[in-house]
Amino acid sequence: MECSFCGEDIESGTETIFVTNKGRIFYFCSSKCEKNLLKLGRKARKVKWTEAYRSEKVMRLKAIAAKIKKVKGEKKEVKKVKEEKVEKREKEIKKKEEVKKVKEEKVEKREKEIKKKKGVKKGKEVPKKKAKKKTIKKEK
């Protein structure tokens, strides 16, 4: 037989038996267990030294460990998604840079063709026309 409150095994002949009006039978190993349940109205799963408390604690720890594993798995997935986004951004930036280079090369080719048509040799530029300076006299 085991104690109804703490869950310890009881030697025969040393137990205390309590029967309720409804017919429920409680077995206690000590007066400590009897007082905690009947007089003080405590629940075995909330008292640290009982077997019920220890088993519930193990269950809570397992549940917490499972939640932590789940969160860690989610963090890894989120991290992978972020890395993929960063890679996409980098690829887009590289494409933009390549497009810029191609456009610059086209502009340079056009400029060279224009210079050739005007008959300018390499290294020499076409002199620009000087703008005439206009002087404006202020009236006092």
C-alpha positions as CSV (number, residue, x, y, z in Angstrom):
1,M,0.0,0.0,0.0
2,E,1.1,3.6,-0.6
3,C,0.3,6.9,1.1
4,S,-2.6,8.8,-0.5
5,F,-0.7,12.1,0.0
6,C,3.1,11.6,-0.5
7,G,3.1,8.4,-2.5
8,E,5.6,6.5,-0.2
9,D,5.2,2.8,0.5
10,I,3.6,2.1,3.8
11,E,4.6,-0.9,6.0
12,S,1.6,-3.0,7.0
13,G,0.3,-2.2,10.4
14,T,1.8,1.3,10.6
15,E,-0.7,3.2,8.4
16,T,-3.6,5.5,9.4
17,I,-6.8,5.0,7.5
18,F,-9.4,7.7,7.0
19,V,-12.8,7.0,5.4
20,T,-14.9,9.9,4.2
21,N,-18.7,10.1,4.4
22,K,-18.9,9.4,0.6
23,G,-16.9,6.2,1.1
24,R,-13.5,7.3,-0.1
25,I,-10.6,5.7,1.7
26,F,-7.3,7.5,2.4
27,Y,-4.1,5.8,3.6
28,F,-1.5,7.9,5.4
29,C,2.1,7.0,6.3
30,S,2.5,9.7,8.9
31,S,0.5,12.4,10.8
32,K,2.4,14.9,8.6
33,C,0.7,13.6,5.5
34,E,-2.7,13.3,7.2
35,K,-2.6,17.0,8.5
36,N,-1.4,18.4,5.1
37,L,-4.3,16.7,3.3
38,L,-7.2,16.8,5.8
39,K,-6.5,19.7,8.2
40,L,-4.6,22.1,6.0
41,G,-6.3,21.1,2.7
42,R,-3.1,21.1,0.7
43,K,-2.8,19.4,-2.7
44,A,0.0,16.8,-3.0
45,R,1.2,18.2,-6.4
46,K,1.9,21.6,-4.8
47,V,4.0,20.3,-1.9
48,K,7.6,19.9,-2.9
49,W,8.4,16.7,-0.9
50,T,5.6,14.6,-2.4
51,E,5.9,12.1,-5.3
52,A,3.1,13.8,-7.2
53,Y,5.1,17.1,-7.1
54,R,8.2,15.4,-8.5
55,S,6.4,13.7,-11.3
56,E,4.6,16.9,-12.3
57,K,7.9,18.8,-12.2
58,V,9.5,16.2,-14.6
59,M,6.5,16.7,-17.0
60,R,6.8,20.5,-16.9
61,L,10.6,20.3,-17.6
62,K,9.9,18.0,-20.6
63,A,7.3,20.4,-21.9
64,I,9.7,23.3,-21.5
65,A,12.5,21.4,-23.3
66,A,10.1,20.6,-26.2
67,K,9.2,24.3,-26.5
68,I,12.8,25.3,-26.5
69,K,13.6,22.8,-29.2
70,K,10.7,24.1,-31.3
71,V,11.8,27.7,-30.8
72,K,15.4,26.9,-31.8
73,G,14.1,25.1,-34.9
74,E,12.0,28.2,-35.8
75,K,15.0,30.4,-35.2
76,K,17.1,28.3,-37.7
77,E,14.3,28.6,-40.3
78,V,14.1,32.3,-39.8
79,K,17.8,32.6,-40.1
80,K,17.8,30.7,-43.3
81,V,15.1,32.9,-44.7
82,K,17.0,36.1,-43.8
83,E,20.2,34.7,-45.4
84,E,18.2,34.0,-48.6
85,K,16.9,37.6,-48.6
86,V,20.4,38.9,-48.2
87,E,21.6,36.8,-51.1
88,K,18.8,38.0,-53.3
89,R,19.7,41.6,-52.4
90,E,23.3,41.0,-53.2
91,K,22.4,39.5,-56.6
92,E,20.1,42.4,-57.4
93,I,22.9,44.9,-56.6
94,K,25.4,43.0,-58.8
95,K,22.9,43.0,-61.7
96,K,22.4,46.8,-61.3
97,E,26.2,47.3,-61.3
98,E,26.6,45.2,-64.4
99,V,23.9,47.2,-66.2
100,K,25.6,50.4,-65.2
101,K,28.9,49.2,-66.6
102,V,27.3,48.2,-69.8
103,K,25.6,51.6,-70.2
104,E,28.9,53.3,-69.4
105,E,30.7,51.2,-72.0
106,K,28.0,52.2,-74.6
107,V,28.4,55.8,-73.8
108,E,32.2,55.6,-74.1
109,K,31.8,53.9,-77.5
110,R,29.5,56.6,-78.7
111,E,31.9,59.3,-77.6
112,K,34.8,57.7,-79.4
113,E,32.7,57.4,-82.6
114,I,31.7,61.1,-82.4
115,K,35.4,62.1,-81.9
116,K,36.4,60.0,-84.9
117,K,33.7,61.6,-87.1
118,K,35.0,65.1,-86.1
119,G,38.5,64.0,-87.0
120,V,40.0,64.4,-83.5
121,K,43.0,62.3,-82.8
122,K,43.4,60.3,-79.7
123,G,44.5,62.3,-76.7
124,K,43.3,65.6,-78.2
125,E,40.0,67.1,-77.5
126,V,38.0,69.5,-79.5
127,P,38.5,73.1,-78.3
128,K,35.3,74.6,-76.9
129,K,34.1,77.9,-78.1
130,K,34.7,80.6,-75.5
131,A,31.6,82.4,-74.3
132,K,31.7,86.1,-74.5
133,K,31.5,87.8,-71.2
134,K,28.8,90.2,-70.8
135,T,29.3,93.0,-68.4
136,I,26.4,94.5,-66.8
137,K,26.8,98.0,-65.4
138,K,24.9,98.8,-62.3
139,E,23.2,102.1,-62.2
140,K,23.5,104.1,-59.0
